[in-house]
C-alpha cells in the first residue's frame, strides 16, 4: 500500500490539492476586488456606471454558475486570441468567424502548439481563476453593496459636515465600517467557493476530483503496475473528509476575524462583547 500511495502517478493527487489551495488563494482576493468594484459602481452617482454595476450583479447572479463557468472559459480564450490576432496579423483578410468555427492566424493562438505542457496547464489554470473571480465577484458585489447601505447615513453626513469630500468620506468612514456588515455574507461566499472548486474538473484542469476518479477507477489506463478494484468510493470519501476539515478550519478563522471586527461596533456581536466585559 505504501508503494501504491507513492507512485509517480499517484503523487499527482497530492499536487492537485495544492492546485485547489492555490486557486482559492488567488481567486478569493481577485473576486473581492471584482466585487468591490461592482458594488462601488452600483452605488455611483454616474448613471451609466451605476447601470453597468447593477447589470453585472444581476446578470451573473441570475444565471446558473455552471453555464457561466463553461461560457467564460471559451469567451475569454477567444477574446484574448482576437486581441492578439488584431495586433500580430493586421493584414489578415479572411473572416475570423467562419460558421461555427473561430479561426485566427497561427501566431495569435494561445498557447502556441509547440509550447511546453506546463504553459498549456498554466494558461488553463489562469482562465479558470479569472472565470471564478468574475462569477463570485458578482456575488461579492451584492454582499458589499448591501454592507455599504447598512452603514448609517448620518455618519457620512457628519463626515461631510466636518469638511470631508465625498471621496474622503467613502474611504475613511464608509469602507472601514462596511466590513463588519459584509463579513457574514462573505463568509458564506467563501464556503460556497470552497465547494465550487470541483468545477475545475469541468474546466479541463486536473484537480483533486479528476485524480480521485482516475486513480480510484478500475477500468483506467492510469495504472499498469498496481491494478486494483474500483476504489472510487474510498477516494471520494477522502475528498469528503478533506473538504469538511477545510471548511471547519475556515469557520474557526472567520469566527475569530468576526470577533475582532465587531469589537466596539454597534452590532449584535459588539453588544455581546460589551455585556461579557
Secondary structure as UniProt FT lines:
FT   HELIX           2..5
FT   TURN            8..10
FT   HELIX           11..42
FT   HELIX           47..61
FT   HELIX           65..88
FT   TURN            90..91
FT   STRAND          97..98
FT   TURN            99..100
FT   STRAND          101..102
FT   HELIX           106..108
FT   TURN            113..114
FT   HELIX           117..150
FT   HELIX           153..161
FT   TURN            162..163
FT   HELIX           166..169
FT   HELIX           170..174
FT   HELIX           175..196
FT   HELIX           197..201
FT   TURN            202..204
FT   HELIX           208..216
FT   TURN            221..222
FT   HELIX           232..261
FT   TURN            262..264
FT   HELIX           268..276
//
